[in-house]
Amino acid sequence: MRRTFLIVALLFFSALAKQDKEKKRLRNPLMDKLYRMKESNPEKFDKFQNYNTNEIKEREIIKHRYEIISKKINKLNTTWKATTYDRDYTPLLGTIVEEGKSLPEMSFLTQNFKLPENFDLRQKYPRCQSLKEVRDQANCGSCWAFGAVEAMSDRICIKSGQKLQTRVSAQNLLSCCPNCGNGCNGGYAHLAWQYWKDTGISTGGLYGDKTYCQPYFLKNCGLSCPAYTAATPYCKRNCNDGNRKSYSTQMTYGASAYYVSGEAGIMQELYLNGPVEANFMVYEDFYTYRSGIYHHVTGSYRGWHSVKVIGWGVQNGVKYWLCVNSWNTAWGDRGFFKIRRGNNECSIENTAYAGIPK
C-alpha cells in the first residue's frame, strides 16, 4: 500500500513539474509576442515566418558553397587553412575605389633603408591598446571607415609616446563626412583621411562604450549579424547621452593625409609612422580564411575591402603583410590575417592611406 502511494505521489509531482515548465515556456516574452502576432495579425505573422524561412535557406546555400571552397583549399595544402562560417560577408565590402589618387604621395628619400625581416607594431608599441583590438562593423558596409579610424587611433597613441589611449569614432566618420560616400552602403577610404585633416573626427569606441564621445551604433554580432544592411544614422554634432564631455573637446585631427604605394613604401611608412589603411580585392575564398598566409586560390570576385595593416614578416620562406580585419574575433585568426607580400596580392600594394595626427 505504502509503495503504491509513493508511486502515485511521484507521478503527481512529475505532472506538476511538467505543467510548471510548460507555463514558464509560455511566459517567454518572445514566444508570447509571436503568439499574439499570430492571433491578432495572421498576415503579418506569415510574412515574418516566410522572411525568416527564406533567410535560413539562403544561409544554408551560402554555407554549402563555402564548405566546398574550404574543402578544396585544405586539400591543396597551400600556405593557408580554410574553414566555413555561417555568414555571407559580401554586404560588408563597402570600399569604393576611384580612379586616380586625390591625396599627395609620401615618397621616401632613403633608397637603402634597412628594415627587419619581421615587424609587428603591437610589439614595438605594447602600451597602445588600440593596436591589439579587433572591431566589428556588424551588418554595415563601413570597412572604409573602420580601417581609417583604427589606424588613426593607433597613430595618436604612437605620436603621444604611448600615453594617449584615444579611440577615433567610426560612427562620427560614417555619419558626418558628406563627401566620403554612402555610409553603410560604401565609401572612399582616401576621403576619410582627407576629412580627418580638413574637418576632424570625434572620439568613439565600440557600441555602448561611454568612455568616448560617439560609440558605434551597432552591437558586435560576429556570426549572428542580420542579413540586411543597416541604415546609416544621421550625423550628430554632440556626444551621446550619458557622456557629459563637450563635443568640441572630443575632436581629433590629422595634420596631413597622404598615400604610399608598393612593398617598400608601405613597409617604410609602417616602420616610421604606424599603421596604414589598405584596400584590396576580395574573392569568395577570403571569406573562408582561418590561418596562414592568404592568397587567392578559387571563388568569384566579390568587391573591394579596407583593412588596417600593422606589420610584415616571413613564414616558411613566404613573405606576408599582417592585417587587422573588422569582422569580429570570430573570423580568421581571432580577427587578424596574413596576406602574401611582394606580389601585389589582390592589389593590396596599390595604395595605402595614412596621415600624421595633430
Wavefront OBJ file of the C-alpha trace (Angstrom):
o trace
v 0.000 0.000 0.000
v 2.764 2.395 1.004
v 4.650 1.576 -2.213
v 1.558 2.311 -4.299
v 1.130 5.647 -2.519
v 4.728 6.649 -3.235
v 4.368 5.812 -6.951
v 1.152 7.871 -7.211
v 2.796 10.800 -5.383
v 5.812 10.653 -7.676
v 3.618 10.712 -10.778
v 1.593 13.609 -9.350
v 4.648 15.787 -8.648
v 6.173 14.922 -12.031
v 2.994 16.128 -13.687
v 3.122 19.351 -11.668
v 6.761 19.945 -12.654
v 5.924 19.364 -16.314
v 2.973 21.780 -16.059
v 5.170 24.411 -14.376
v 7.804 24.021 -17.120
v 5.110 24.495 -19.773
v 3.893 27.675 -18.030
v 7.432 29.054 -17.954
v 7.768 28.335 -21.655
v 4.539 30.186 -22.360
v 5.773 33.135 -20.292
v 8.768 33.566 -22.621
v 8.358 37.192 -23.840
v 9.441 36.441 -27.413
v 7.160 33.418 -27.748
v 4.301 35.389 -26.185
v 4.821 38.210 -28.691
v 4.775 35.747 -31.608
v 1.597 34.077 -30.340
v -0.105 37.476 -30.041
v 1.026 38.423 -33.565
v -0.330 35.169 -34.951
v -3.717 35.732 -33.311
v -4.109 39.470 -33.990
v -2.430 39.758 -37.409
v -2.067 36.376 -39.201
v -0.941 38.037 -42.450
v 1.943 39.838 -40.721
v 2.893 36.627 -38.901
v 3.011 34.696 -42.210
v 5.258 37.358 -43.786
v 7.560 37.254 -40.752
v 7.679 33.463 -40.885
v 8.354 33.387 -44.643
v 11.131 36.014 -44.357
v 12.945 34.046 -41.667
v 12.464 30.770 -43.557
v 13.955 32.311 -46.712
v 16.869 33.787 -44.758
v 17.638 30.390 -43.224
v 17.500 28.738 -46.668
v 19.800 31.408 -48.118
v 22.286 30.951 -45.272
v 22.297 27.193 -45.856
v 23.016 27.655 -49.577
v 25.867 30.095 -48.809
v 27.284 27.807 -46.122
v 27.241 24.836 -48.506
v 29.096 26.848 -51.185
v 31.794 27.919 -48.728
v 32.117 24.359 -47.442
v 33.023 23.291 -50.990
v 35.558 26.149 -51.275
v 37.168 25.482 -47.886
v 37.485 21.733 -48.577
v 39.138 22.452 -51.925
v 41.671 24.828 -50.343
v 42.537 22.486 -47.485
v 43.082 19.598 -49.920
v 45.596 21.682 -51.873
v 47.769 22.043 -48.768
v 48.673 25.629 -49.688
v 50.025 28.410 -47.410
v 46.725 28.912 -45.567
v 43.897 26.975 -43.951
v 40.194 27.495 -44.565
v 37.011 26.900 -42.597
v 33.288 27.535 -43.060
v 31.483 30.445 -41.419
v 27.703 30.622 -41.261
v 27.620 34.080 -42.815
v 27.914 35.894 -46.138
v 30.440 38.732 -45.773
v 29.693 40.358 -49.135
v 27.498 43.175 -47.670
v 30.480 44.237 -45.537
v 32.631 45.028 -48.577
v 31.994 48.764 -48.613
v 35.107 50.202 -50.236
v 34.559 52.302 -53.344
v 37.702 52.548 -55.454
v 38.174 55.680 -57.525
v 40.481 56.037 -60.494
v 43.318 58.422 -59.757
v 44.719 59.427 -56.371
v 43.469 62.675 -54.871
v 45.852 62.632 -51.885
v 49.537 63.547 -52.191
v 52.048 60.706 -52.271
v 54.537 60.248 -49.474
v 57.896 59.404 -51.013
v 60.919 58.325 -49.005
v 64.294 59.778 -49.927
v 66.361 56.950 -48.442
v 66.821 54.260 -51.059
v 68.681 51.716 -48.909
v 66.515 51.825 -45.816
v 67.338 48.790 -43.630
v 64.245 47.125 -42.263
v 63.865 43.974 -40.132
v 62.691 40.732 -41.681
v 59.734 40.598 -39.277
v 57.937 43.611 -37.826
v 54.803 43.877 -35.657
v 53.641 47.265 -34.364
v 51.987 45.568 -31.361
v 55.432 44.570 -30.169
v 57.047 47.925 -30.902
v 54.296 49.847 -29.056
v 52.983 47.398 -26.432
v 51.206 50.092 -24.376
v 48.999 51.201 -27.289
v 45.938 49.099 -26.525
v 44.115 50.018 -29.733
v 46.750 48.124 -31.739
v 45.552 44.889 -30.146
v 41.846 45.468 -30.773
v 39.611 43.895 -33.401
v 36.432 45.855 -34.080
v 33.147 44.603 -35.536
v 31.450 46.593 -38.298
v 28.344 44.374 -37.858
v 25.802 44.490 -40.729
v 27.125 47.698 -42.275
v 29.457 48.219 -45.248
v 31.664 50.517 -43.178
v 35.055 48.840 -43.653
v 36.354 52.015 -45.344
v 35.623 53.951 -42.136
v 36.858 51.258 -39.734
v 40.208 50.799 -41.463
v 40.747 54.549 -41.247
v 39.721 55.255 -37.630
v 41.560 52.200 -36.312
v 44.833 53.384 -37.876
v 44.175 56.972 -36.716
v 43.624 55.776 -33.123
v 46.916 53.866 -33.185
v 48.814 56.796 -34.662
v 47.555 59.170 -31.958
v 48.851 56.759 -29.316
v 52.186 56.290 -31.074
v 52.764 60.025 -31.501
v 51.967 60.656 -27.818
v 54.690 58.254 -26.711
v 52.057 55.568 -25.954
v 50.272 57.842 -23.460
v 47.008 58.767 -25.229
v 44.641 55.793 -25.499
v 42.135 57.586 -27.730
v 39.641 55.808 -29.993
v 38.566 57.691 -33.126
v 34.872 57.239 -33.924
v 33.783 55.120 -36.890
v 30.250 56.317 -36.137
v 31.126 60.002 -36.491
v 33.059 59.474 -39.726
v 30.372 57.215 -41.184
v 27.547 59.654 -40.477
v 29.103 63.089 -40.787
v 31.509 63.037 -43.740
v 29.377 64.422 -46.613
v 31.785 63.510 -49.419
v 33.040 60.148 -48.182
v 30.367 58.092 -49.907
v 27.173 56.364 -48.847
v 27.778 55.380 -45.237
v 26.794 51.741 -44.669
v 26.438 51.310 -48.429
v 30.096 52.094 -49.080
v 32.625 54.896 -49.036
v 36.037 56.183 -50.127
v 38.954 55.363 -47.832
v 41.157 58.228 -49.056
v 38.402 60.795 -48.402
v 38.126 59.554 -44.810
v 41.721 60.656 -44.238
v 41.122 63.957 -46.029
v 38.083 64.569 -43.800
v 40.174 63.898 -40.673
v 42.623 66.575 -41.822
v 40.069 69.159 -43.003
v 37.222 68.760 -40.501
v 38.235 66.347 -37.748
v 36.564 63.231 -36.316
v 35.263 62.851 -32.765
v 36.339 60.153 -30.323
v 34.269 56.994 -30.111
v 34.684 53.298 -29.457
v 32.517 50.199 -29.597
v 28.761 50.009 -29.070
v 27.744 51.081 -25.573
v 31.185 52.420 -24.615
v 30.563 55.709 -22.781
v 34.265 56.450 -22.329
v 34.327 58.379 -25.600
v 32.024 60.767 -27.424
v 30.254 58.758 -30.142
v 30.388 54.943 -29.874
v 29.404 52.745 -32.812
v 25.647 52.415 -33.303
v 25.582 48.650 -33.904
v 26.305 45.868 -31.411
v 29.060 43.341 -32.029
v 27.311 40.446 -33.735
v 30.081 38.245 -35.161
v 28.486 35.299 -36.951
v 24.947 36.234 -35.846
v 24.517 39.513 -37.752
v 21.260 40.225 -39.638
v 21.383 39.582 -43.378
v 20.214 43.092 -44.276
v 22.436 46.205 -44.439
v 21.751 48.651 -41.627
v 20.634 52.201 -42.406
v 23.294 54.871 -41.900
v 22.437 57.009 -38.846
v 22.078 60.781 -39.092
v 25.060 62.963 -38.224
v 25.082 64.345 -34.681
v 27.325 67.183 -33.539
v 27.182 66.245 -29.889
v 28.330 63.404 -27.647
v 25.908 60.574 -26.897
v 23.624 60.567 -23.867
v 25.496 59.588 -20.748
v 28.680 61.324 -21.898
v 28.979 64.764 -20.322
v 32.001 65.767 -22.398
v 31.821 68.656 -24.823
v 31.745 67.629 -28.495
v 34.330 70.256 -29.474
v 36.825 68.945 -26.903
v 36.428 65.392 -28.218
v 37.562 66.111 -31.768
v 40.722 64.564 -33.229
v 42.526 65.959 -36.266
v 45.115 64.970 -38.808
v 47.954 67.344 -39.634
v 48.356 65.607 -43.001
v 46.757 62.989 -45.235
v 48.635 61.068 -47.942
v 49.176 57.712 -49.596
v 52.079 55.332 -50.042
v 52.357 52.505 -52.536
v 54.447 49.468 -53.317
v 56.040 46.996 -50.943
v 58.994 49.200 -49.940
v 56.898 52.349 -49.491
v 54.312 50.670 -47.282
v 56.984 48.963 -45.161
v 58.838 52.212 -44.539
v 55.614 54.033 -43.631
v 54.651 51.322 -41.155
v 58.069 51.342 -39.561
v 58.365 55.127 -39.265
v 54.817 56.317 -38.557
v 52.457 53.456 -37.730
v 49.531 51.517 -39.254
v 48.074 52.259 -42.673
v 44.721 51.566 -44.294
v 44.915 49.372 -47.391
v 42.297 48.405 -49.969
v 42.245 45.029 -51.706
v 40.069 42.925 -53.988
v 38.081 40.225 -52.217
v 37.257 36.829 -53.680
v 34.949 34.238 -52.126
v 37.782 32.154 -50.731
v 38.857 35.046 -48.467
v 35.592 34.578 -46.539
v 36.805 31.108 -45.516
v 40.228 32.193 -44.199
v 41.215 30.690 -40.847
v 45.014 30.861 -40.558
v 48.263 31.037 -42.514
v 49.242 33.349 -45.376
v 46.291 34.066 -47.630
v 46.491 34.261 -51.405
v 43.632 33.926 -53.855
v 43.009 30.317 -54.874
v 39.405 29.959 -56.009
v 35.998 31.615 -55.995
v 34.428 34.620 -57.664
v 35.350 38.280 -57.202
v 33.034 39.966 -54.701
v 34.223 43.551 -54.184
v 36.770 45.845 -52.509
v 37.540 45.834 -48.813
v 39.574 48.083 -46.489
v 41.667 46.845 -43.560
v 44.381 48.063 -41.219
v 47.953 46.861 -41.849
v 50.181 46.622 -38.759
v 53.291 44.778 -39.885
v 55.004 42.235 -42.084
v 57.068 39.075 -41.875
v 58.323 35.874 -43.464
v 56.921 32.431 -42.682
v 58.350 29.248 -44.213
v 60.016 31.367 -46.865
v 56.792 33.190 -47.808
v 56.558 36.965 -47.281
v 53.359 38.408 -45.812
v 51.546 41.505 -44.567
v 49.998 41.363 -41.086
v 46.482 42.857 -41.145
v 43.537 43.505 -38.856
v 40.046 42.882 -40.174
v 36.808 44.402 -38.794
v 34.682 41.236 -38.858
v 34.882 40.375 -35.161
v 37.310 37.943 -33.498
v 35.100 35.025 -34.617
v 36.537 35.374 -38.146
v 40.059 34.439 -39.225
v 42.923 34.211 -36.761
v 40.988 35.899 -33.922
v 40.206 38.765 -36.292
v 43.720 39.074 -37.764
v 45.048 37.684 -41.036
v 48.196 37.443 -43.124
v 48.263 38.032 -46.861
v 51.071 37.410 -49.333
v 53.510 40.318 -49.697
v 55.688 41.451 -52.591
v 53.487 40.350 -55.491
v 50.659 42.886 -55.016
v 48.293 40.119 -53.955
v 44.709 41.141 -54.748
v 46.050 44.682 -55.451
v 46.761 45.307 -51.744
v 50.030 47.152 -52.533
v 48.446 49.588 -54.990
v 47.666 52.257 -52.440
v 47.766 52.548 -48.647
v 46.411 55.631 -46.861
v 47.768 57.356 -43.807
v 48.243 60.689 -42.053
v 50.085 62.302 -39.150
v 47.932 63.357 -36.160
v 47.945 66.963 -34.942
l 1 2 3 4 5 6 7 8 9 10 11 12 13 14 15 16 17 18 19 20 21 22 23 24 25 26 27 28 29 30 31 32 33 34 35 36 37 38 39 40 41 42 43 44 45 46 47 48 49 50 51 52 53 54 55 56 57 58 59 60 61 62 63 64 65 66 67 68 69 70 71 72 73 74 75 76 77 78 79 80 81 82 83 84 85 86 87 88 89 90 91 92 93 94 95 96 97 98 99 100 101 102 103 104 105 106 107 108 109 110 111 112 113 114 115 116 117 118 119 120 121 122 123 124 125 126 127 128 129 130 131 132 133 134 135 136 137 138 139 140 141 142 143 144 145 146 147 148 149 150 151 152 153 154 155 156 157 158 159 160 161 162 163 164 165 166 167 168 169 170 171 172 173 174 175 176 177 178 179 180 181 182 183 184 185 186 187 188 189 190 191 192 193 194 195 196 197 198 199 200 201 202 203 204 205 206 207 208 209 210 211 212 213 214 215 216 217 218 219 220 221 222 223 224 225 226 227 228 229 230 231 232 233 234 235 236 237 238 239 240 241 242 243 244 245 246 247 248 249 250 251 252 253 254 255 256 257 258 259 260 261 262 263 264 265 266 267 268 269 270 271 272 273 274 275 276 277 278 279 280 281 282 283 284 285 286 287 288 289 290 291 292 293 294 295 296 297 298 299 300 301 302 303 304 305 306 307 308 309 310 311 312 313 314 315 316 317 318 319 320 321 322 323 324 325 326 327 328 329 330 331 332 333 334 335 336 337 338 339 340 341 342 343 344 345 346 347 348 349 350 351 352 353 354 355 356 357 358
